[in-house]
């Protein structure tokens, strides 16, 4: 049987992960854009905030995205 790589929540569209979102942007990009705005478009600061998400569980990413992005 072939190994199937699991798609991370970070790579899923916002509207596929959250019923409150109609945005088709991937969660990763939505968080990046949010942090870029919050950091006055400082790429280094934004990268520092995003890096821990690469190792975070799907549940942690969903909770963070809900906290940061739900309006």
C-alpha positions in Angstrom: 0.0 0.0 0.0 1.3 3.4 -0.9 1.9 6.0 1.8 -0.6 8.9 1.5 0.6 12.2 2.8 -1.9 14.0 4.9 -2.8 17.5 3.9 -2.3 19.9 6.8 -5.0 22.3 7.9 -2.6 25.1 6.9 -3.0 24.0 3.3 -6.8 23.7 3.3 -9.0 26.6 2.1 -10.5 28.7 4.9 -14.0 27.8 3.8 -13.3 24.1 3.9 -12.0 24.3 7.5 -14.4 26.9 9.0 -18.1 27.2 8.5 -17.9 30.9 9.3 -15.6 31.7 6.4 -16.4 32.0 2.7 -12.8 32.7 1.9 -11.1 30.2 -0.5 -7.6 31.4 0.6 -5.5 28.7 2.3 -5.3 29.0 6.1 -1.5 29.5 5.8 -2.0 32.5 3.5 -4.8 34.0 5.6 -2.7 33.8 8.7 0.4 35.2 6.9 -1.7 38.1 5.5 -3.1 38.8 9.0 0.3 38.8 10.6 1.8 41.0 7.8 -0.9 43.6 8.5 -0.3 43.4 12.3 3.4 43.7 11.8 3.3 46.7 9.5 4.5 44.4 6.6 7.6 43.3 8.4 8.5 40.0 6.7 11.0 38.9 9.4 8.5 39.4 12.3 5.8 37.6 10.3 8.1 34.7 9.5 8.9 34.4 13.2 5.2 34.2 14.1 4.5 31.7 11.3 7.4 29.3 11.9 6.0 27.5 15.0 2.8 26.7 13.0 4.8 24.3 10.8 5.2 22.0 13.8 1.8 22.7 15.4 -1.0 20.2 15.4 -4.0 20.7 13.2 -6.1 21.4 16.3 -3.7 24.1 17.5 -3.6 25.7 14.0 -7.4 25.7 13.8 -7.7 27.2 17.3 -5.2 30.0 16.5 -6.8 30.8 13.1 -10.2 30.9 14.8 -8.8 33.3 17.5 -7.0 35.5 15.0 -9.2 35.5 11.9 -12.8 35.1 13.0 -14.6 38.4 12.8 
